[in-house]
Amino acid sequence: MTSFGVIAGFALLVYAAPLVTPPRSAAVTLTIAQAPVGELTITVPAVVSLGGGPPGGTISQQMGAVTVRDTRSASPNTWAVTVTATAFTTGAGTPAQTIPTTRVSYWSGPATRASGGGSLAPGQPTSAQAQTLTAPRTAFRKISGNAPNRVSWQPTLVISIPSGAATGLYSGRVTHSVS
């Protein structure tokens, strides 16, 4: 079973600072920026079962639709989706009970549904461009355009099971985030 999630956090730090009076000759510049109207959201499958396989085998399975919806009014309103993963483990997570991220590959595939304006680019359009999830990877991005948009794709996860892997139900986390 593979768990998918979006990790998002917001923090606001408010503190009191001593009042400092600038020297009389200091120029003060005030910039007011308008916050973009609308939002940038991502929807991913909550839980996915990738099936099973023997030690030394390979599992290749689509994970379900990932959808980005951008209703921001900022111009341009580009974005990028990053994908990361943890190792897949069972039991106590000993070396024999761990499938490291060096054996977990991802490819986004093309857009399966797109609407709105802008130029969209998959991170890995075909299986030949699959990348291991040993580091954050770009899954999909909007590279130009001003109009709100929505795009979906069906990424594939490929897991190469180590030949010495212990039998068990492995779990791990694949996280898609958009910014």
C-alpha positions as CSV (number, residue, x, y, z in Angstrom):
1,M,0.0,0.0,0.0
2,T,1.4,3.4,-1.0
3,S,0.1,6.5,0.8
4,F,0.0,9.8,-1.1
5,G,-0.2,13.1,0.6
6,V,0.3,16.7,0.2
7,I,2.3,18.4,2.8
8,A,1.5,22.0,3.2
9,G,2.4,24.3,6.1
10,F,1.9,27.9,6.9
11,A,3.5,29.8,9.7
12,L,3.1,33.4,10.8
13,L,5.6,34.9,13.2
14,V,4.4,38.0,15.0
15,Y,6.7,39.7,17.5
16,A,7.4,43.0,19.0
17,A,10.5,44.8,18.0
18,P,12.0,47.9,19.6
19,L,11.0,51.0,17.8
20,V,14.1,52.4,15.9
21,T,14.0,55.9,14.7
22,P,15.8,56.2,11.3
23,P,18.2,59.0,10.9
24,R,16.6,62.2,9.5
25,S,18.4,61.8,6.1
26,A,17.3,58.2,5.6
27,A,14.9,57.7,2.7
28,V,12.0,55.4,3.4
29,T,10.4,53.4,0.6
30,L,7.1,51.7,1.1
31,T,6.0,49.0,-1.4
32,I,2.5,47.7,-1.4
33,A,1.9,44.5,-3.3
34,Q,-1.5,43.1,-4.1
35,A,-2.0,39.5,-3.1
36,P,-3.1,37.3,-5.9
37,V,-6.8,36.4,-5.9
38,G,-7.7,32.7,-6.2
39,E,-5.8,29.7,-5.2
40,L,-3.4,27.0,-6.3
41,T,-4.4,23.5,-5.2
42,I,-3.4,19.9,-5.8
43,T,-5.5,16.8,-5.4
44,V,-3.9,13.3,-5.2
45,P,-5.2,9.8,-4.4
46,A,-5.2,9.3,-0.7
47,V,-4.1,5.6,-0.7
48,V,-3.0,3.4,-3.6
49,S,-2.2,-0.3,-3.7
50,L,0.5,-1.1,-6.1
51,G,0.1,-4.9,-6.0
52,G,2.9,-7.3,-5.3
53,G,5.8,-9.1,-6.8
54,P,8.6,-11.5,-6.0
55,P,12.0,-10.6,-4.7
56,G,14.1,-9.5,-7.7
57,G,10.9,-8.6,-9.6
58,T,9.5,-5.2,-10.7
59,I,6.2,-3.6,-10.1
60,S,4.9,-0.9,-12.5
61,Q,1.6,0.7,-11.6
62,Q,-0.3,3.9,-12.3
63,M,-1.1,5.8,-9.1
64,G,-4.3,7.5,-10.0
65,A,-5.0,11.0,-11.2
66,V,-3.1,14.0,-9.8
67,T,-4.8,17.3,-10.5
68,V,-3.6,20.9,-10.2
69,R,-6.1,23.7,-10.3
70,D,-4.9,27.3,-10.5
71,T,-7.5,30.0,-10.1
72,R,-5.1,32.8,-9.2
73,S,-5.3,36.1,-11.0
74,A,-1.6,36.9,-10.9
75,S,0.1,37.4,-14.2
76,P,1.9,35.3,-15.1
77,N,0.6,32.4,-12.9
78,T,3.1,29.7,-13.5
79,W,3.6,26.7,-11.1
80,A,5.6,23.5,-10.6
81,V,4.7,20.2,-9.0
82,T,7.5,18.5,-7.1
83,V,7.4,14.8,-6.2
84,T,9.3,13.1,-3.4
85,A,9.2,9.7,-1.8
86,T,10.3,7.8,1.3
87,A,11.7,4.3,1.3
88,F,9.1,1.5,1.4
89,T,9.4,-0.7,4.5
90,T,7.8,-3.6,6.3
91,G,8.2,-4.9,9.8
92,A,11.0,-3.2,11.7
93,G,12.5,-1.7,8.5
94,T,15.7,-3.7,8.6
95,P,17.8,-3.6,5.4
96,A,16.0,-6.8,4.2
97,Q,12.7,-5.1,5.0
98,T,13.4,-1.9,3.1
99,I,13.1,-0.9,-0.5
100,P,15.2,2.3,-0.8
101,T,14.3,5.2,-3.0
102,T,17.2,4.2,-5.4
103,R,14.8,1.4,-6.5
104,V,11.7,3.6,-6.8
105,S,11.2,5.4,-10.1
106,Y,8.5,7.9,-11.2
107,W,7.2,9.1,-14.5
108,S,4.4,11.6,-14.9
109,G,3.2,10.7,-18.4
110,P,1.4,13.3,-20.5
111,A,-1.6,15.4,-19.4
112,T,-4.7,13.3,-19.4
113,R,-7.0,16.4,-19.1
114,A,-6.2,20.0,-19.4
115,S,-8.2,23.2,-19.6
116,G,-7.5,26.9,-19.5
117,G,-4.5,28.8,-20.8
118,G,-0.8,28.4,-20.7
119,S,1.9,26.0,-21.7
120,L,2.1,22.8,-19.7
121,A,5.1,20.5,-19.5
122,P,5.2,17.0,-18.0
123,G,8.4,16.2,-16.0
124,Q,8.8,12.7,-17.5
125,P,6.5,12.3,-20.5
126,T,7.3,8.7,-21.2
127,S,8.7,5.7,-19.3
128,A,12.0,6.3,-21.0
129,Q,12.4,9.5,-18.9
130,A,11.5,7.8,-15.5
131,Q,13.6,9.2,-12.6
132,T,14.5,7.6,-9.3
133,L,13.0,9.4,-6.3
134,T,16.3,9.8,-4.5
135,A,15.8,13.6,-4.7
136,P,12.8,15.9,-5.3
137,R,11.8,15.7,-9.0
138,T,9.6,18.0,-11.1
139,A,6.4,16.0,-12.0
140,F,4.6,18.7,-14.0
141,R,4.7,22.4,-14.5
142,K,3.0,25.4,-16.1
143,I,5.8,27.2,-17.9
144,S,3.9,30.2,-19.2
145,G,0.5,31.8,-19.5
146,N,-1.8,34.1,-17.6
147,A,-5.1,32.3,-17.6
148,P,-6.4,30.1,-14.8
149,N,-6.0,26.4,-15.6
150,R,-6.5,22.9,-14.6
151,V,-4.4,19.8,-15.5
152,S,-4.5,16.2,-14.6
153,W,-2.1,13.3,-15.2
154,Q,-1.7,9.6,-14.3
155,P,1.8,9.1,-12.9
156,T,3.4,5.7,-12.8
157,L,5.5,4.3,-10.0
158,V,8.1,1.6,-10.8
159,I,9.5,-0.4,-7.9
160,S,12.5,-2.7,-8.4
161,I,12.2,-5.2,-5.6
162,P,15.6,-6.2,-4.2
163,S,16.5,-9.9,-4.6
164,G,17.0,-10.2,-0.9
165,A,13.8,-8.5,0.1
166,A,11.8,-10.0,3.0
167,T,8.2,-11.1,2.4
168,G,5.7,-8.6,3.7
169,L,3.3,-5.7,3.2
170,Y,5.5,-2.7,2.4
171,S,4.4,0.9,2.8
172,G,5.9,4.2,1.9
173,R,4.8,7.8,1.0
174,V,4.9,9.6,-2.3
175,T,4.3,13.3,-1.8
176,H,3.3,15.8,-4.6
177,S,3.5,19.5,-3.7
178,V,2.7,22.5,-5.9
179,S,4.1,26.0,-5.7
